[in-house]
Amino acid sequence: MTQQFKRIKRPITGVLLLDKPLGVSSNGVLQKVKWLFQAEKAGHTGNLDPLATGLLPICLGEATKFSQALLDADKAYVATLKLGEVTTTGDAEGEVIERREVSYTPAQLQLVLGGLVGCIEQVPPMYSALKHQGKALYEYARQGVEIVRQARAVTIFELTLLDAKADVIQIEVSCSKGTYIRVLAEEIGRQLGCGAHLIGLHRTRTAGFDVADAITIDALEALAPADRDALLLDADVLLASLPSASLAQESAYAFTHGQAVKCAVEQDAGEIKVYGPSGAFLGLGEVTADQRIAPKRVLRIDREM
């Protein structure tokens, strides 16, 4: 009888910048990364569809406590659009339901793109993970059920034409969280009068991270375990934009055990990164009216503070 050995999971903490491949779900690569690192806990920071590629930061261990910062961050994409065809899903996964002649001038295209920069409203697509009464919208869509959705305000910071060849155009989009690039593609097609759908999407940036610094899943798998661990960024990179405060030993101990501590900070600092006397990141705090730092999310500390 073959003896079964249980795989030991590690309480490893850090952030991995992954370049997600085509045709794999975000959860699929998350589970692969979790397995490679033998991590107790892991989570990604913003879902990419199977047909999308690019930057997918993955949080391991205690870093998952701060993943919301990346979910809320602005993002940038390179998107490829097929003009002249409208699909059921707004992307290449859906069935083509309408075909139209493609005819536009470079000036018309630039006018459409320029008009979509700024604050715009989007109606979330039915084929999305947005929840309605506990179920994802795509579950209703697959059953042929249409749910009324409210338009949401999003911001397009930049919209740049990279290439245009007859019925295929490529654009670079810098946008706020919650922006649906599929919906943006459909709107570009609508304004050009020919319809469009998304046939390629590559996320290039989010929260100051760049896909140029990310590793592919194949390259990650080829590394030795120690070299994989060396790729992990410290959890505090997720809070890079926040001010910071350092605590003395006694205050650091109190903070990590749920107590608000006195510290010389700006009263209106709001959220703040907190470090111990050795420089170790302790967690996220919030400045109170009496200029104390109250713990909001604290790391499990198993090293010198």
Number of C-alpha atoms within 10 A of each C-alpha: 3 4 5 6 6 6 8 8 13 13 13 17 23 22 25 24 22 24 24 28 20 16 12 15 17 22 15 12 19 22 15 13 22 20 14 15 21 18 18 16 19 23 21 24 21 20 13 21 17 16 18 22 25 25 30 29 26 24 29 28 21 23 24 20 18 21 22 14 14 20 17 15 17 19 25 23 22 22 23 21 26 22 28 21 25 25 19 17 22 25 26 19 14 13 13 15 10 13 14 13 12 17 13 13 9 8 8 13 18 13 13 16 18 14 13 18 17 14 13 15 15 20 14 20 19 22 18 15 15 14 11 13 6 7 11 15 22 19 16 15 17 11 8 9 12 12 12 10 14 10 11 12 13 17 19 20 16 16 21 15 16 12 12 14 7 11 16 17 18 20 19 20 22 22 24 19 18 18 22 16 20 23 20 24 23 25 19 22 23 16 16 20 16 21 24 33 31 28 20 18 24 22 23 22 20 25 19 13 18 19 21 13 11 19 18 15 17 10 9 17 14 10 12 9 13 9 11 16 15 10 15 17 16 15 25 21 16 24 20 13 13 14 14 17 15 19 23 13 14 11 19 20 17 14 26 22 12 13 15 21 20 16 15 11 17 12 14 11 15 15 19 22 22 25 21 22 15 12 12 16 21 25 26 24 23 21 23 19 10 8 18 19 30 20 24 16 17 19 17 14 14 6 6 10 18
